[in-house]
Amino acid sequence: MVKYDVRSAQQLAADIRSAHGAIDTALADLAALACSVINTCRSSDAAPAETQAAIEKITAGLVKMVDARNGFVSAHREIAIAQSRSNLKETNFGCVGSGPLTSPAGLHVVGSQA
């Protein structure tokens, strides 16, 4: 069993929550930017062929941000798995979301034979 320092793990958990929020904010900002680019192109007198490159580049950036978010979620999953195999497996750090990798571990009742 791997042993982690609880203070370091608490900081890691706080940083994960902060990073999740920052990534989602950046993703929302890029989506809003994509809408602004499209609206500006639509309201201009530029031909669609002239504005195509701008729309392609902004949406490519949006796709890359979604891919980056996926990588971060995968890394968070690996960290949660490592925690589940450590001395801190029963510690709830308040992870984002719910599910088997983020829910606090409960007490388990083991039946006795009488």
C-alpha beads as a LAMMPS data file, in Angstrom:
LAMMPS data file: protein, C-alpha beads

114 atoms
113 bonds

1 atom types
1 bond types

-500.0 500.0 xlo xhi
-500.0 500.0 ylo yhi
-500.0 500.0 zlo zhi

Masses

1 110.0

Atoms # bond

1 1 1 0.000 0.000 0.000
2 1 1 1.319 3.425 -0.975
3 1 1 1.319 6.016 1.788
4 1 1 0.574 9.635 0.918
5 1 1 0.883 12.674 3.156
6 1 1 -2.638 13.919 3.888
7 1 1 -1.695 17.619 3.606
8 1 1 -0.165 17.108 0.182
9 1 1 -3.209 15.113 -0.896
10 1 1 -5.543 17.864 0.354
11 1 1 -3.618 20.430 -1.700
12 1 1 -3.740 18.137 -4.719
13 1 1 -7.516 17.782 -4.330
14 1 1 -7.941 21.567 -4.067
15 1 1 -5.779 22.067 -7.165
16 1 1 -7.813 19.476 -9.083
17 1 1 -11.082 21.255 -8.221
18 1 1 -9.561 24.595 -9.228
19 1 1 -8.212 23.219 -12.503
20 1 1 -11.573 21.607 -13.382
21 1 1 -13.237 24.974 -12.892
22 1 1 -10.610 26.830 -14.904
23 1 1 -10.790 24.369 -17.792
24 1 1 -14.578 24.558 -17.930
25 1 1 -14.448 28.365 -17.786
26 1 1 -11.934 28.427 -20.638
27 1 1 -14.090 26.010 -22.620
28 1 1 -17.185 28.190 -22.096
29 1 1 -15.209 31.305 -23.061
30 1 1 -14.006 29.636 -26.271
31 1 1 -17.554 28.532 -27.100
32 1 1 -18.763 32.121 -26.609
33 1 1 -15.905 33.353 -28.792
34 1 1 -16.871 30.871 -31.500
35 1 1 -20.443 32.232 -31.417
36 1 1 -19.127 35.797 -31.626
37 1 1 -16.944 34.955 -34.614
38 1 1 -19.846 33.292 -36.412
39 1 1 -22.227 36.170 -35.612
40 1 1 -19.677 38.730 -36.789
41 1 1 -19.102 36.808 -40.008
42 1 1 -22.859 36.514 -40.587
43 1 1 -23.472 40.220 -40.045
44 1 1 -20.631 41.304 -42.311
45 1 1 -20.740 41.708 -46.046
46 1 1 -17.860 39.234 -46.421
47 1 1 -18.464 36.213 -48.593
48 1 1 -18.710 32.908 -46.699
49 1 1 -15.516 31.743 -48.411
50 1 1 -13.670 34.714 -46.878
51 1 1 -14.782 33.943 -43.322
52 1 1 -14.414 30.169 -43.505
53 1 1 -10.797 30.143 -42.299
54 1 1 -11.607 32.160 -39.177
55 1 1 -14.508 29.855 -38.289
56 1 1 -12.382 26.751 -38.885
57 1 1 -9.547 28.027 -36.703
58 1 1 -11.748 29.041 -33.783
59 1 1 -13.644 25.753 -33.822
60 1 1 -10.357 23.833 -34.055
61 1 1 -9.288 25.606 -30.869
62 1 1 -12.556 24.615 -29.236
63 1 1 -12.034 20.966 -30.197
64 1 1 -8.493 21.068 -28.789
65 1 1 -9.826 22.444 -25.499
66 1 1 -12.362 19.614 -25.302
67 1 1 -9.542 17.133 -25.946
68 1 1 -7.434 18.784 -23.231
69 1 1 -10.361 18.516 -20.811
70 1 1 -10.617 14.806 -21.616
71 1 1 -6.926 14.356 -20.819
72 1 1 -7.356 16.140 -17.519
73 1 1 -10.413 14.037 -16.610
74 1 1 -8.401 10.899 -17.407
75 1 1 -5.543 12.091 -15.192
76 1 1 -7.996 12.819 -12.368
77 1 1 -9.385 9.295 -12.739
78 1 1 -5.868 7.846 -12.392
79 1 1 -5.253 9.952 -9.283
80 1 1 -8.531 8.706 -7.768
81 1 1 -7.536 5.108 -8.505
82 1 1 -4.161 5.674 -6.834
83 1 1 -5.939 7.117 -3.792
84 1 1 -8.215 4.054 -3.615
85 1 1 -5.095 1.886 -3.278
86 1 1 -3.436 4.014 -0.615
87 1 1 -3.544 4.832 3.055
88 1 1 -6.023 7.608 2.173
89 1 1 -8.604 5.361 0.511
90 1 1 -11.227 6.186 3.164
91 1 1 -10.582 9.945 2.957
92 1 1 -13.119 12.128 1.146
93 1 1 -11.337 15.081 -0.418
94 1 1 -14.540 16.525 -1.867
95 1 1 -13.842 15.541 -5.447
96 1 1 -15.886 16.978 -8.271
97 1 1 -18.921 14.892 -9.255
98 1 1 -20.159 11.612 -7.898
99 1 1 -19.576 7.981 -8.652
100 1 1 -17.378 5.132 -7.532
101 1 1 -14.138 7.073 -8.026
102 1 1 -15.288 10.257 -6.325
103 1 1 -17.759 9.178 -3.624
104 1 1 -16.474 8.847 -0.085
105 1 1 -15.985 5.275 0.983
106 1 1 -18.533 4.132 3.518
107 1 1 -18.195 1.754 6.404
108 1 1 -18.651 -1.802 5.331
109 1 1 -20.528 -4.212 7.549
110 1 1 -19.157 -7.704 7.532
111 1 1 -21.625 -10.345 8.587
112 1 1 -20.603 -12.701 11.339
113 1 1 -21.461 -16.323 11.519
114 1 1 -23.221 -17.343 14.705

Bonds

1 1 1 2
2 1 2 3
3 1 3 4
4 1 4 5
5 1 5 6
6 1 6 7
7 1 7 8
8 1 8 9
9 1 9 10
10 1 10 11
11 1 11 12
12 1 12 13
13 1 13 14
14 1 14 15
15 1 15 16
16 1 16 17
17 1 17 18
18 1 18 19
19 1 19 20
20 1 20 21
21 1 21 22
22 1 22 23
23 1 23 24
24 1 24 25
25 1 25 26
26 1 26 27
27 1 27 28
28 1 28 29
29 1 29 30
30 1 30 31
31 1 31 32
32 1 32 33
33 1 33 34
34 1 34 35
35 1 35 36
36 1 36 37
37 1 37 38
38 1 38 39
39 1 39 40
40 1 40 41
41 1 41 42
42 1 42 43
43 1 43 44
44 1 44 45
45 1 45 46
46 1 46 47
47 1 47 48
48 1 48 49
49 1 49 50
50 1 50 51
51 1 51 52
52 1 52 53
53 1 53 54
54 1 54 55
55 1 55 56
56 1 56 57
57 1 57 58
58 1 58 59
59 1 59 60
60 1 60 61
61 1 61 62
62 1 62 63
63 1 63 64
64 1 64 65
65 1 65 66
66 1 66 67
67 1 67 68
68 1 68 69
69 1 69 70
70 1 70 71
71 1 71 72
72 1 72 73
73 1 73 74
74 1 74 75
75 1 75 76
76 1 76 77
77 1 77 78
78 1 78 79
79 1 79 80
80 1 80 81
81 1 81 82
82 1 82 83
83 1 83 84
84 1 84 85
85 1 85 86
86 1 86 87
87 1 87 88
88 1 88 89
89 1 89 90
90 1 90 91
91 1 91 92
92 1 92 93
93 1 93 94
94 1 94 95
95 1 95 96
96 1 96 97
97 1 97 98
98 1 98 99
99 1 99 100
100 1 100 101
101 1 101 102
102 1 102 103
103 1 103 104
104 1 104 105
105 1 105 106
106 1 106 107
107 1 107 108
108 1 108 109
109 1 109 110
110 1 110 111
111 1 111 112
112 1 112 113
113 1 113 114
